[in-house]
Amino acid sequence: MSAESSGPVQIDGTTLRPWDVFERHVAAYLSTMFAPEETDSLTLHGPDPAGGEPWVIRIRTVDAGQGIRVSYPWDDTGGHIDGSQDLAWRLRAVLEDRLRVAHPQLITVEAAGPASRGVGMLALQLHGEDPADVVAPEEKDKSRHEHLLDALLRHTQTTLDPSTELDDDGDIPLLVDGVRLWVKVHEGEPATELFTPVVDEVSSPKRAALELAVVNRRYAWSRWTYSRGTVWQRLFISPTSLSLALFDEMLEAFVLNHHDVTDDLVDRLEGTAALS
């Protein structure tokens, strides 16, 4: 996956955010699918931020390239569309607002048909491929888990603290903008998790459930959970979507969410701030 579009970019003198870039790239690609007598398809894959099943959106040409049909997880619509820009805008709205995808580079793609030769213009990772900028070619003898853990450890040593080392649990401890947190790379299917305790000494599980339900609706990616008197903040990044640039953005979002939520949760749950 290319990391170049994970932050703001300049196009024609205008600074564009990642979703702006995504919309432009998708519109450009879709315009190549409207070819007479041809059949093309584009499939978008992404994780559910609430931890449910991954979702899939399928886009395919119909009527000999004169129409297009979009299959959403909840609906199957289609027909003739005036332009690729309109469809790109609709896709962005669905992904960003309804599916609450935190960043377009969490999306992976599959393409088929003549237009698929240009799928690279989307600057998204192909579905099923390992992230190109995480795994070093000279380390092919390592497992995916070891690849990812080593890459993240080296990255955090370079960008945050050169003295960072794995703790006794094999996690990466970090201190970012006053927030102490840990990075875990899960074995098996090596998803990356950012986590930290937020509130200790919570006396009412029922009250915690109610408050966390409200908080979890307000944020796209961080999730707050309750376990044995403690509220935890967690953020998962799909193993098929991770790049170092995306990791940095998710880490920044995690820390900002923590600052937004923690003091309010401590007050509402009448607990104590964890790690204080």
JOCOR-V536539 format. One record per residue. PHI is phi in whole degrees, 0 to 359 (999 if undefined). PSI is psi in radians with two decimals (none if undefined). BURIAL is # if it has 16 or more other ideal C-beta (glycine too) atoms within 10 Angstrom, else .. Layout:
BEGIN
PHI,PSI,BURIAL / PHI,PSI,BURIAL
END
This chain:
BEGIN
999,2.41,# / 283,2.38,. / 265,-0.06,# / 291,-0.43,. / 259,0.23,# / 280,-0.26,# / 236,-3.05,. / 298,2.52,. / 229,2.84,. / 256,2.18,. / 227,2.10,. / 54,0.67,. / 79,0.06,. / 250,2.32,. / 279,2.16,. / 245,2.41,# / 279,2.90,. / 307,-0.69,# / 289,-0.53,. / 296,-0.78,# / 297,-0.76,# / 303,-0.83,# / 299,-0.74,# / 295,-0.78,# / 295,-0.75,# / 295,-0.74,# / 301,-0.74,# / 296,-0.76,. / 292,-0.78,# / 300,-0.56,# / 296,-0.41,. / 276,-0.17,# / 275,-0.31,# / 273,1.15,# / 250,2.31,# / 303,2.42,. / 65,0.27,. / 244,2.71,. / 238,2.12,. / 232,2.74,# / 215,2.63,# / 223,2.20,# / 242,2.24,# / 255,2.29,# / 243,2.49,# / 201,2.80,# / 274,2.67,# / 275,2.12,. / 296,-0.34,# / 272,0.05,. / 88,0.19,. / 274,-2.77,. / 291,2.50,. / 301,2.62,. / 255,2.80,# / 223,2.36,. / 240,2.22,# / 246,2.29,. / 239,2.22,# / 216,2.59,# / 279,2.58,# / 225,3.01,. / 54,0.86,. / 54,0.77,. / 82,0.07,# / 265,-0.21,. / 224,3.03,. / 216,2.51,# / 235,2.36,# / 243,2.16,# / 254,1.91,. / 270,2.88,. / 302,-0.42,. / 245,-0.04,. / 200,2.83,. / 223,1.80,. / 240,2.97,. / 178,-2.77,. / 117,-2.96,. / 278,2.30,. / 243,2.33,# / 297,-0.62,. / 199,2.78,. / 291,-0.48,# / 296,-0.68,# / 296,-0.76,. / 293,-0.68,# / 298,-0.71,# / 296,-0.74,. / 296,-0.74,. / 298,-0.76,# / 300,-0.78,# / 299,-0.73,. / 295,-0.82,# / 292,-0.79,# / 282,-0.70,# / 261,-0.76,. / 274,-0.85,. / 276,-0.19,# / 57,0.78,. / 287,2.17,# / 288,-0.47,# / 204,2.42,# / 298,-0.43,# / 281,0.05,# / 281,-0.16,# / 270,2.39,# / 244,2.74,# / 229,2.65,# / 233,2.47,# / 223,2.55,# / 218,2.68,. / 101,3.10,# / 303,-0.63,. / 292,-0.32,# / 297,-0.31,# / 298,-0.42,. / 255,0.32,. / 297,-0.36,# / 299,-0.40,. / 295,-0.31,. / 287,-0.35,# / 56,0.63,# / 240,2.69,# / 289,2.43,# / 289,2.42,. / 297,2.28,# / 93,-0.14,. / 268,2.59,. / 286,2.57,. / 300,2.19,# / 290,-0.49,. / 263,0.17,. / 254,-0.76,# / 267,2.16,# / 279,2.32,. / 302,-0.54,. / 282,0.04,. / 243,0.67,. / 291,-0.26,. / 281,-0.18,. / 273,2.75,. / 285,2.89,. / 300,-0.69,# / 300,-0.81,# / 293,-0.72,. / 307,-0.93,# / 292,-0.75,# / 297,-0.78,# / 296,-0.73,# / 296,-0.74,# / 291,-0.67,# / 297,-0.83,# / 299,-0.69,. / 295,-0.78,# / 290,-0.54,# / 295,-0.62,. / 283,-0.72,. / 265,-0.38,. / 239,-1.08,. / 210,1.99,. / 296,-0.29,. / 271,0.03,. / 298,2.30,# / 223,2.81,. / 295,2.51,. / 273,-3.03,. / 295,-0.38,. / 269,0.03,. / 80,0.30,. / 260,2.87,# / 258,1.94,# / 277,2.37,# / 227,2.69,# / 232,1.94,. / 233,2.03,# / 52,0.76,. / 83,-0.02,. / 255,2.11,# / 270,2.23,. / 212,3.01,# / 231,2.60,. / 247,2.13,# / 244,2.33,# / 254,1.95,# / 286,2.45,. / 281,2.95,. / 83,-1.67,. / 258,1.69,. / 284,1.19,# / 293,2.61,# / 259,2.29,# / 238,2.28,. / 261,2.34,# / 208,2.69,# / 197,2.55,# / 288,2.52,# / 246,-0.88,# / 229,2.24,# / 256,2.94,# / 58,0.75,. / 276,2.10,# / 269,-0.33,. / 238,1.78,. / 301,-0.63,. / 295,-0.79,. / 296,-0.67,. / 298,-0.74,# / 299,-0.72,. / 293,-0.80,. / 292,-0.70,# / 290,-0.53,# / 299,-0.68,. / 291,-0.82,. / 297,-0.74,# / 293,-0.38,. / 283,-0.31,. / 271,-0.27,. / 235,2.47,# / 283,-0.57,. / 233,-0.81,# / 297,2.52,# / 230,2.46,# / 248,2.27,# / 231,2.76,# / 246,2.38,# / 205,2.09,. / 51,0.91,. / 84,0.04,. / 232,2.42,# / 262,2.31,# / 246,2.55,# / 254,2.31,# / 223,2.62,# / 216,2.19,# / 253,2.44,# / 241,2.21,# / 301,2.43,# / 293,-0.40,# / 275,-0.07,# / 242,-0.11,# / 283,2.30,# / 231,2.89,# / 293,-0.63,# / 295,-0.73,# / 293,-0.69,# / 304,-0.78,# / 299,-0.73,# / 291,-0.70,# / 292,-0.63,# / 297,-0.75,# / 297,-0.75,. / 298,-0.73,# / 301,-0.81,# / 293,-0.73,# / 297,-0.75,. / 300,-0.72,# / 300,-0.81,# / 296,-0.64,. / 294,-0.64,. / 256,-0.60,# / 300,-0.93,# / 300,-0.71,. / 295,-0.71,. / 293,-0.69,# / 302,-0.78,# / 294,-0.82,. / 292,-0.58,# / 265,-0.03,# / 53,0.72,. / 251,-2.77,# / 236,2.58,. / 294,2.22,. / 291,2.62,# / 61,0.33,. / 270,none,.
END
